[in-house]
Amino acid sequence: MAKIHKAAVPLISTNPAAATRDLGAFGKAVEKAQIVGLGEATHGSREIFQLKDRLVRYLVTKQGFRVLAFESNFAQTVAMDRFVRHGVGSAKSALMSQGFWTWQTAEIEQMHNWLRERNQASPKDKVRIVGIDMQDKTVAWMFFAAELKEAGNTHPSLSDPAWLPRMSYEKKLDQVPAIATQMVKASLPRLEKKHGPDAKNLFDRFVHVLRQSIEHGALVSAREDHYERQSALPRMEQISKDAATALSASKPLGEDARKALEILSGKQKSVETAEVRWLADSIEQEEGMADFSDALVVVAALIELKKGTPQEFRDRCMAENVRWSVAGKQKVVFWGHNSHVGVIDMPGKFVSAGHHLARQMGSAYYPLGTLFDRGGFRAVGANGQVASFEVPGAKEGSWDALFNGVEEPLFFLDFASFPQRSWLEATKPTRAIGAGYNPSMPDLYYEPLSVGKLFRGIVFINSLTPASALPPT
């Protein structure tokens, strides 16, 4: 503990406007990084948001960082970027429209207002904000449709609220990105009038993120189908034999039924998820085909789940979107939860965005974790409502409790400065509170993790209070 105390650098305040004389060690630690990940142990604590704001300001003013890559949906973050770069709307309106309640706080608003003031003072060297998440294809399409309609595009889909659901029902969602690409091409001159010369880059990326969100939705559906039809799994070998028998029988078969049986018998091996799902729906009501239909749903789910879990796919896409925001030699702050920023590699369970960035960027990626001992935060409770919660001191034997033993209320620790790095790589319970919290199960929010493998450094805050929610407009 004495060695940790010696290596820990006390910080004077979480106040974003505080002087920066205590941040020299942090600056030295990240000076060669092109991407700095700023993690958070909760999604709703005032002091964590304030300290991250303070570090963002330091990285912008002292280290030349010009992109803030936010854990928020790509399309809905455009309003945040338009405010900080061009003064369109207000910080509050941009945050209230982006959909993630986690960022709808006075602390995040304060940071956006600072970024706007900073950009006004340096109009030729602006900081921009990019959303890197991609979970909601419907919201993404609504943004796209509104932008293209405003640009004068008359494609029928833009005025038909049922178009995207219908494409989903007809198993044609994979066609949507190509249609969107053609619409962008046709509307580019007018899009450039609103979004400037980077309109093509922005909307090309939007189409790419739309494709990501459609694939993510397919994985979520595949997982649900897999769980719902698990009863078919033990019978798959017999179903395959039954399919082969049905194919060789003299009974006439429709085209869809024949294709379905060829897939299940193994006669046709190269198939796409969308085709298999279509066939499952097509044959479901045919006589004697119910079991084959269920089996096809399982086959489609297994094909899709080969891409990984929905969470793994999401983090892989987030890392890809962070890399895109680098745009050459730009320096990027990656703002997200510890679980995304940290380097987690558990194939089949969870592989984090931070893992992908560390593998691709090497030492040019610096993940910084945030740990705490006790205090308050906002989260979604068991009743589905956002509320404030309070937790006592961290449990004995956890990394959180151990760092609290340093007896500094607020400090930064660069692991490279610690002489016993291997000691930091031990696995211990580590607090991890995301968007949800159930106070009746506090142990659920500890993960067995190695901080030395997760991060290259941490900031520790001994006590937290809930972030301040922005009042409804």
N, C-alpha and C positions, 0 to 999 in steps of 0.2 A: 504493500500500500504506500509506503514511503517513496518508492520509485515512481509510482503513478503520480503522487502528489508533486514530486519534483518535475515531472514532464508536463503536467497539466498547466495550462496558461489561463489564469483568471480573466474573466471578461467583466467590464465595468457595468454593463447594462444590456437589456434587450431593447431599449429605446432606439428606434431606427435613426433618430436624429443625433444620437450620442457621438462624441468625437471618436476617431478611428485609431487612436494611438495604441489601443490594446489588440488590434487586429493584425499586427505585423506578422505574427507567427502563422496565422491563417493565410495571409497573403503569400508568405514564403512557401507554404505547403502546396498551394494551388497554382503557383506562378507558371508552371510548365503545362498545365492542364488546358485542353481546349473545351472540354465539357466538365462542369462541376455539378454534381447531383446534390441537391439540398433535400434531405429526407425529413420526415416528421413522424413521431411516435403516435400522434393522434391527428385526426383531421379537424380538430376544433378547439385548439388552445391558443389563447391570446399571446402568451409569451413566446411560443414556438413561431407563430406567424410574425410577430414583431422582430424576433431575432433573425429569421430568414429574410425579412425585409431589410434589416440592417446589413446582412451579408450581401444581398443583391445590390444595394446601393454602393457598397465597397467594391464589389466586382465590376460594376459599371464605371465608377469614377476613377478607380485606381488600377484596374487590371484590363480595361478595354472590352469587357463583355457587352455584346450588343443584341443578344437574343435571349428571351425568357420563354423556355419551352414548358408549358403548363400542363398538368394532369387534368385536362378538360377537353371536351369534344372539339375536334378541329373546326367544324362549321360554326359552332356557337361562340368560339373564341375570336372570330373575326371582329365582332363588335368591340371586344376589349382592345384589340390591336388598333382599330380605327380610332378609338378614343385616345390612346396614349400617343399615337403617331400624328393624328390629324385633328384631334379635338372634337370628333363627331360624338354628340350626345354627352353623357356624363359617365364617370366611373361607376356610379351606382346603377344607372340604367343598363350599362354593359354587363355588370356582374349579375344583376337580377335576370337578365335574358339568357345567360349562358347555361342555366339548367342545373348546375351542381350546387346544392345548398351549402356545401363545405366552404365555397369561396365567397359566399354572400355575407361578408362580415365587414365591420368597420376597419379592421386591421388590413384586410386585403384592399379595401377601397383606398385607404391611406397610401399604400404602396403604389397603386395605379395613379393617384393624383401626383405623387412625387415623380413618377416616370413621365407623366404628361408635362409637368413643369420643366423637367430636365430636357425633354425633347424640344420644347419651345425655346429653350436657351441654346440648343445645339441643333438647329434645323437641318444641317447637312450631315449629321452623324447620329441618327436616331436609333433608339432601342425599340425593338418590335417584340410582340408577344405572339406565340404560335401555340395552338392547341394540339396535343399529340395523342389524345384518346379517340376511340372510334367505336363506341359500344352501341350507338343507336342509329340504325339506318333510316328510321322514319323521320326523326328530327333532322338528320342530315339532308334527306331528300326535301323536306319542307323548306329548309334554308336555300337549297339549290333552286327549287322551283320558284321561290319568291325572287331570287336574284335574276334568274333567266327571264322571268315574266316581266320584271322591271326593265330589263334590257331589250324588250320588244320581241322576244322569241314567242312564236305562236304554236309550238308543239302541243298537241292535244293533252299530253300528260300533265302539263303545267297548270291546267284549269280543272283537272279531274282528281278530286281527293281520293277517289277509289282506285286510281291507276296503280299505285305501288302495291296495295293489298291484293289487287287482281293479279299483278305479275307474280306475287308470292304464291297465291292460290294455284295459278297455272304452272308453277314450277319454272318460271322464266326470269327469276331475279338475276341470274348470271348474265342476262342480256342488258341489264340496266346500265352498267358502266359504259358500254359501247354506245348506247343511245345518248347518254349524257355527254360523252366526248364529242359527238357530232353536234349537239346543241351548243356546246362551248365554242366550237370552231365557227359556227354560224353567227354567234352573238359577240364574238371577241371585240370588235371595234367599240361597241357600246359598253361592254364590261370594262374596257380600258379607260373610258371616260370617268367612271366611278372609282375604280380601284387602281388606276395608274398603270405604268408600264409593266408592273409585275403581275398584272391580271392573269396572263396566260399561265405563268408559273403557279399562281395561287389556285386557279380552277383546274389545272391539270392535276395538281396535288389533291384537290378536293375529290376529283373522280377516283383517284387512287385510294383515298381514305374511304370513300363510299364503297369501293370494292372490298376493302378490309372489313367494313362494318357488315356487309352482306355475308361474307365468309364467317365472321364471328357469330352472326345470328344463326347460320347453318350449324355451327358447332354446338351452340346452346340447344338448338332443336334436336341435334343428334344425341346429345347427352340425355335429354328428356326422353327421347324415343327409346334409347338404350335401357333406361331405368324402367320405363313403362312396359316394355316387351321382353323383359329379362326371362320370363317363363319360356320363351321360344329358344333361348340359348342352349339348354341341355338337349334339345330335340333337333338341333341343326343338322347333325349327321344323318339322322333318320329322315328329316325333311328333304335333304339332298338326295337320298336314295329314292324317296317317294316321287321327287321331281323327275328323276331319270326314268322311273317306271311309267309315269304319266306321259312323258315324251314318247316313249316307245309303244304306248297303247294305240289302238286304232281309233279311239275317240277323237273326233275333229276338234281342233283348238283354234281360238282366235289368235290374231297376230300378237297382241299384248300378252296373252296367256303363254304362248309359245316362248316369247322372249324371256318372260319371268322364269319359266321352268328351266330354260337354258342357263340363266344366271345361277339359279339355285343348285342345279346339278353340276355346275362347274364347267359346262360346255362353252359358255361365253365368259371370259375372264376379265376383259378390259371394258369396264363400265364406269360411267360417271354417276355421282350421287343423285343429281337431278333426274336422270333417266330412271334410276332404280326407284326413287320416290314416286315418280309418275306411274310406273308400272304397278307399284303396290296399291295406289289409289284406284287404278283402272280395273284391277282384277278382284278388288275386295268383295264386291257384291256378286261375283260369278259363283255358280254352284260348285262346291268342293274346293274353293280357292282361298278361304279365310286364313287357314294356317300358312299357306304360301305367301299371302299378303303380309301377315305379321312377320314372317321370316325375312321378306324383302326390306321391311322397315329396319330390322336389325342389321341387315347387310349394309344398307345405306348409312346407318349410324356408325358402323365399324369402319367403313371407308372414310367417312368424315373425321372420325376421332383419331385416325392415323396422323392427322396434322397436329395432334396434341390436344390438351384440354382447352376449353374456352379461355381460361385465365392465362395459360401459357401462350396461346395465340395472341391474346390482347397485349401481353408484355412484349412479345416479339415485334408486334406492329408499333407499339409505343417507341421501342428502341429505334426501329426503322425511321419513324417520324422525327425523332430527335436528331438522328444522323442527317436527315434531309434538311432540317433547320440550320445545320452548320453552314450550308451554302458556301463551300470553299474553305476559307480560313476564318470564318466567323467563330467567335467564342460564345458558348451557350451555357446558360444556367438551366438545369433540369430540375423543375419544382414538382415534387411528388411525395408519396408516402415512403417511409423506410423500406417497405416491402417491394417497392418498384425500383427505388434508387439503389438499394443494396445489391450485392452480388450473391444471388441465391441460385443454386444449381441442384435441383432435385427432379430429374427427368421423370415424367409420368405423374408428378404431383405439382411442381411449380418451378419454372425457370424464369427469373426476373428480367425486366428490361435492363437493369444494371449489369446482369451477367452478360447479356449480348453486347452491351456497350464496352464492358471491360475486355471481352474477347476481341472485339473489333478495333478498339482504340488503344488498348494497352495502358501505359502510364499516362496517356493523354486524357483518361477519364478518372476523375477524383470523386468517389462517392462519400459524402459526409452524412453520418447518421445523427439523429437527435434522440437522446434518452432523458428520462425524468424519474423522480422518486415518487411524488404524490401530487394530488391536486385535481383540478377540474378540467372538463372538456365538454364539447357538444358532440352528440352522436344520435343515431336513430335507435330508439328503444324498442323493446319487445312489442309495443303497441303500434309500431310503424311511424311514430311521431318523433321529430327532432326535439331533444331535451338536453338539459345540462346534467352531468354526472360528476361524482366526486369519488376518488379512490385514495385509500390510505397509503402509507409507505410501501415500497416494493417488497415483495416477499424475500425472505432470507435465502441466500445462495444465488440470486439472480444477478445478472450484469448490472441492472439498474440499482440494486441495493449496494453492490460493490462500489460503483462509482459514487454513490452518495456518501460512502465512507471516506472519500477524499476531503470532505468537509469544506468544500468550496461551493457556494450556492450556484455559481455559473462559471463554466470553464470550457476551454477548447483543448482537445488532445489529438495531436497528429501522431498516428501510430508509428511513423518512421522515426520519431524522436524518442520512442520508448525502447530501452535496451533489450527487453525480453519479449520480443514480438510473438514468439511461439506461445507464450502464456496467454496472450489475447485471443489465440485461436482455439482455446478450450470451448466446449459447448456448454452453455448454461442457459437457464430460462431467461427470456428477454421479453419485455412487455411490448405488445403490438396491438394497438387499438385502431381499427379502421373506421369505416362509416357507421358501423352498428355496434351496440353495446348492450349486454344483458347483465345488470348488476348482481343477479342471483348466481352467476357462474363466472366469478372473477378469474379463476385459473385458466379459463378458456382463452384468455387474452395474453397468455405467455407462450412463446414458441422456443423450443430448444435450438439456440442459434449460437454461432461463433462471431462475435463482433469484429474480430481480427480478420475474418474472411469476408464478412459482409461489407465492411467499410475500410477506408484508408484513414479515417479520423472521425471523431464524434464531437458534438457539443452536448454538455450535460446541464440541465436546468432542474434544480431540486424541487421547485414548487410551481404548479400551473394554475391558471384560472380559465374558465370558459371564454371563448372568443365572443365578441359582441355582434349578434345578428343584426343585419341591416333591416330597418323597419320596412314593411311592404309599401310599395309606391301607391 
